[in-house]
Amino acid sequence: MREREYQTDEICYIVGFNNPSYFARYFQKQFGILPKDYVKNLSTQTI
């Protein structure tokens, strides 16, 4: 996600999930933030 090489749905399938909604819920449970918000936060951060 950091490299923005793949869309969130593509990452979902790459890591073995069959359902993007379930992936988003699991991601949020694991990291405390939805994938779309994580990506949005990346774009506002300066390196």
N, C-alpha and C positions, 0 to 999 in steps of 0.2 A: 504494500500500500504506500509506503514511503516513497518508493521510486516512481509511483504512478504509472507503472508499466501496464497494469491490468485494471479493468473495472472491478468493482466489488463483486458483481455476479460471477465474473470469471474466476476470481479468487475463491469464491464459494465452491465452485466445482473442482478447481485445482486441488484444494485441500481436502476434498472428499465429501462435502455436503451435497445433497441432491436438491435442497430447497433453500433459496436465498433468504426467505423470511426466517427460517429456523437458524440459518447461519448468523443473521443479524441479531437475533435474540441471544444466541449462544455467545457471540462476540461481546455483546453488552454485558452479559452475566460475567464473563471472564475479565473484561477490561473496564467495565463501568461506563462505557460510552458506545453509542451506535457507530457502526462503520462509516456511515455518511458524515456524522459529526466529527469523527476522527480525521477523515480526509479533509473536511472543511477547516479544521483546526490546523492541519499541516500547511494549508495554503496561506494562513494568516501568520504563521511563525516565520521569523527571519533566521537564517542560518549564520 
